[in-house]
Amino acid sequence: MSSKLESLKQHTLIVADTGDIEAIRTLQPVDATTNPSLLLKAAEQPSYSPLLDQVIADARSATNPVAEACDRFAVAVGSEIIKLIPGRISTEVDARLSFDRPATLKKAIELIERYERAGVTRDRVLIKIASTWEGIQAAAELEREGIQCNLTLLFSFAQAKACADAGVFLISPFVGRIYDWYKKQEGRDFSGLDDPGVQSVARIYRYYKKHLYNTVVMGASFRNMGQIEALTGCDRLTISPALLQSLKDEDGVLTPSSLLTNGQVDERDILNESRFRWQHNEDAMATEKLAEGIRAFAADQVKLEKLVIARLESGV
């Protein structure tokens, strides 16, 4: 009998949620994705020290060497990962730009240009942007310019609707963080099809398929194998190395989840800015988790910058 990982691959495209080169080499996903937290972890690993030292050395003469080094590091890590996968790498725009559409556009274009100078074509890169109204509108413009986007930190159905109407390539609804919120709020655990994070992704998936949206649904932020198994058949799932290894180690046959095809489908609803903000605001979980996620990614970006500053000052 094959492993659950091999079985899952028959129904869903697997994306590695990591910047760990060795994990990607071992687990062989199709795509990979990083974020500020994962880049910080990579920067703290001895194996990445030569790469970090090199980008810092190359950035010394820049007007803003810290920002330059951080961008160079993100693209350098992504470029190394691209060598190991057949698909795409997702690289994230600074979370501190989440409410600034022009700055998000500018940073996204800069990242794409850096990849192209490194020999990585734009069709192998997804620009990750937080699913704020400003981020979604920036993504719509980028998509029109041929730069495809991965809209992250997605928790509400309003965010999902706006992303689809903006024509973004891919969304990453956060299963585990939704689960965390409801578990704490209700004081009980959830599993399988009863999991509110799983139900959220399935609702979005049904809506997209019924209304013929091309936007890819990629479930993200998993806490356990049960959540992954309950979303078998989703377009894509981005999974941590630890859970990928668990799936690889366990034999079993996975079949597409009934929740993705059976259940109520919402009527198509095109949102303007005020309706988007109101509907998102009405979802307490999504409002809290989006703000929390942006703050956490921004904090890790600051930590990465402090690490770079320390190396710059030490003369590395």
N, C-alpha and C positions, 0 to 999 in steps of 0.2 A: 504494500500500500504506500502511496506517495505521501509526502508531508502536507500539512495544512497550507503551508506557504505555496507549494507547487500547485495545490488545488485552487487556492485563491487566485493565483496568476492566470488560471484558465478563464476567469470571469471578470477580473479587475486589473487595471494597470497599477503596478506597485511603485511607489515613490519613497525613497529613503529620506527620512526627516533627520538629517545629520550633516555635519561637515567633516566627519571622521572618515578619512580616506580608506583606512584599513577595513572598516566596517562595510563600506560601499564595495570594496574589492571582493570581500567575502560573500556578501549577500546578493550582489548583482541585481540591483533594482533597475528599472527602465529610466526613471528620472530621479532627481535629488533636489532637495530644497534646504536652504539655510535661512537663518534670521539673526538678529543682533546677539541673541543669547547663545546660539550655536557658534557664531563666529568668536565670541568671547571665550567660550570653552576651548575652541581650537587654538586661539592665541595663547592660552595658558598651558598648552601641551608642549612638552619638549620637542616632539617631532616636527612641530610647526615653527620652531625658533628660527631656523635658517631662512624660511620664507618671510617671516615677520621682520627679521633683521634686514633682509634685502629690500623690502618695500619701504622701510623706514629710511634706509640709506638713499634710496631713489627719490624720496619725498623731501629730503632736507632743504633743497633749494626752492621749494614751492612757497608761494605767498602764505598759504596756511598748511604747513607741513603735517599737522595732526590730522586734519580732515583728508588731506591727500593720501597719507599713509593708510588711513582706515578704508578709504575707497579702493586703493590699490590692493589692500589685503583681501577685501571681499571678492574682488574680481580674480585675484591670484588663486584663492581657495576654489572659487567656482571653476576657473580654468583647469585646475588639477582634477577636479571631480569630473568634468566633461570628458576627460581622457578615459574614464572608466565606465561610462554609461552610454547607451545608444541614443538616449533622449535629451532632455532639457535640464538645465539648472535654474532654480529660482533664486534671485538675489534681491534683497529688500532695501527699499528706500528708507532713509533715516526716519524713525517714528516721530521725531520732533517736527517733521514737516507734514504731519497727518492732516492739519487743518489749513494748509497753504497750497492751493492748487498750482499756482505758477512755479513755486519752489519745487514741488513734487515733479512737475513736468521737466524742469531743468535738471534735477538730479537723475531722473530716469534716463534722460537722453545722454547725460554724462556717463552713466554706468554702461549703457549700450555701446557708446563710442569707445570706452575703455576695453570692453570685451572684443570689439572688432579690431582694435589695435593689437590685442593679444592673439588674434587669429581665430577668435570664436565668433561665428556669424550670429546675427540676431535671431535667426530661426531656432537657435538652440538655447535661448535665454528667455526666461519669464521675469518681468519686473514685479516684485511683490510690493503691494501698497495696502495700507490699512483701509478698511471699508467704511470710511467716513464719507459724507456727501462730497466733500472736496476731493478726496482720494478717488472716488468713483468717477467724478467728472474729469479728473486728470487722466484716468485710465481710458475713458471714452475717447479722449483726444489722442492719446498715445496709440490706441488701437487703429485709429484712422490713419496714423502715420506709419503703420506697419510694425509697431512695437507692441508685442503681446504681453498681457498682464495676468498676474495671479493676485486676486483680491483676498487679503487675509484678515484675521481678527473679525470674522463674520459670525454673528450670533443671532441676529434677528431676521425674520422673514422679510421685513422691509429692506434690509441690506441686500438680501438675495434678489428681490424683485428689481431693485434699482441697478444692480450689477448686470442682470440679464438684459435689461433695456438699454444699458450703456454699451452692450456688445462686447463685454470683456471676455477674454479667452477662457479663464478658469477662476473658480472661487474655492476658498478653503474654509468651510464651516467647521468650527472647533467643537468636536464631540465631547472631549474630556472636560473642557472648562465649563460647558453647559451642565454636564453631569455633576461636576463639583458644586456648582451653585445650587442646584436643586437638592442634592444630597444634604448640604448644610442647611438649606432653607426648610426642608421638610423633615430632617432628622431621620432619614431612612435611606437604605441603599436601593439601587436599581440594577436590573440586569436584562440582557437580551433586548427583545423588542419593546420592553417596558421602559428602557432607558430614554430620558428626555433628549439627550444629545443625539442618540440614534434616530429618534422620531423627528427631530428637527431636520436632519440631513435627508431623511426619507421624504418628508413633506416638500422640501425644495426640489429634490430629484423628480418627484411625480409632477410638480408644477412645471418644471423645465421641459420634461418630455411631452406632457400634454399640450403645451403651448408652443412646441417646436423651437425652443431656444437652443442655440448651438453651444452656449456656455457649458464648460465641463464642470462637473461637481466632484470635488476631491475632499472627502472626509479627512479631518486632521485632528491632532491632539487627542490621541487615544490613551486611556488609562488601563485597559485590560483587553485580553483576546476576545472576550465575549462581545465587546463593542465592534471589533473588526469583523467578527464572524456574522454579526447581525446586519452588517452593511456589505456583505459579499454581493457583487454584481453592480455596485456603484461604479461610476466611470473610473475614478481613481481613488486610492487611499494613500496618504502619506504617513508612514509608520516609523517609529523609533527603532534603532538597531536592536535594542533589548527585546522588543515585541516581535520584530522580524525573526530573531533567533528562536524565540519561543515557538513561533509558528513553524519554523523549519524543523525544530526538534520533536514536534508532535505529529503523529500520523493521523490522517483523517480526510474525509471528503467533505468539501464545502459546496453548497449550492446557492444560487442567487436568492436573496432574501425576499420573502413575500411582501414585506413592508414597502419595498421599492415600487411595486406594481399595484398592490391592493390598498385601497383607502381613499378617503376624500381628496379631491383635487380642487384647489382654490381657483376661483375665476381670475382671469388675467386682470391685472391692476397696474396701470402705468402711473408712477408717482412723480409729482413735481417736488421741489425742495421742501416746501412747507409740509406737505403730506408725508414725505419721507421722514422728516424730523419728528413729526408728531407720532407716527406709527412706531418708529424706533424708540422714542421716549416712553411710549406706553408699555414697552417690554422692560421691566425692571432688571431682569437678568442680563439682557443684552446691553442695556445702558451701563450697568456696573462693569460688566466684563470687557466691553470695548475700551472704556476709560482705563481700567486696570491693566489691560494688555498693552495699550499704548505707553502707559507710564513704565511698565516693566521693561519693554523693549528699549525705551529711551534711557532708562537707568543703566541697562547693560551696554548701550552705546557709549554712555559717559564713562563707564568702567573701562571699556576698550580704549577710549581716548586717553584715560589716565595711565594705562599701561604703556601706550605709545609715548606719552609725554615723559614717563620715567626712563624709557629706553633712549629717547632723544637726549635727555639731560645727562644720561650716563655715558654718552658718546658712542653708543652702539652704531 
